[in-house]
Each structure stands twice: as structure tokens, then as C-alpha cells.
Amino acid sequence: MLKAGDAAPQFSQVTHQGKSVSLADFRGRKLLLWFFPEACSPACTIEAKSFQEHRHYFDENNVALLGVSFDVVEDNAAFAQKLGLDFSLLCDTSRTLGLAFGACRDEKARYPERISVLIDEECRVMRIYEQVDPRDHAARVLADLIDEA
């Protein structure tokens, strides 16, 4: 089980823009991987909008945002376009990120659990959010970042 202080699992994944990103791309800044069950579902829409609305605060705190679902590129691209998201959504159709970060139990999981993992500048796990309320999750993460500063 992944816990605070562990090295974050390495990954290389395709975004909704069809580009490949890896954990190493974010070395030197914090990264929040937020897993969401399904593009365009009501709760996921609330959560994504909240991250978008708080985006400038994440930027001010040197935190990159990456949403992660098991959706295909086309579904995540439509979701990002519909909401005007200016951060990437990863398309973990193989469930490798979900398994590595504890968002699912096996490769047959239909959806990832709604969890988030905050990773530091050295690619170590800072915090794992296992009980996520999509209505206030972005604000909760920001409050934790301010408390740690």
C-alpha cells in the first residue's frame, strides 16, 4: 500500500490531447494526481470545475494538476472541452496508474476510486486523499498546501 514518504510510482501515460507524459516531466514541482470515476458524470463534473476554478492557486503553489480516469482519449477530450479545462486528463485504460496508486484493486475495475495523491518536487508521495468530496476537494488540497508552507 502506497503511503506518504514513498517514492511515487513511475509512469508514462497518454493525455486527452494524445500526448505522452511521465512522472519525470514534473520533477521540480508538485503534482496532484486526482482520480475520477467517469468523464461527464455529475460528481466528476463538479470536481473538475472546482479544480479549474482554483487553477491559479495551484499554479501559485507550484502544483501541476493531472486528472486520471479509465476513459478513452475521446471521452476525456470531450469532457475537457465541455468544461474548458486547461490541464491534462490521463487516459489510464490499462489501469496501470490506478493499480500503482491504489485507485483500483485489479485490472478489471470498471472505474477508479475517487482518490488523489499529492507528489512533491522530488517525486515522493506527500499525501494521499482517500476520502474525497468532489464539492470541496480542490479547496481542501489547497488548505493543506498552505498549512504545510
Beta strands, then each sheet from edge to edge (+ up, - down):
strand 1: 12-14
strand 2: 20-22
strand 3: 30-35
strand 4: 63-69
strand 5: 88-91
strand 6: 116-119
strand 7: 125-129
sheet 1: 1+ 2-
sheet 2: 5+ 4+ 3+ 6- 7+
end
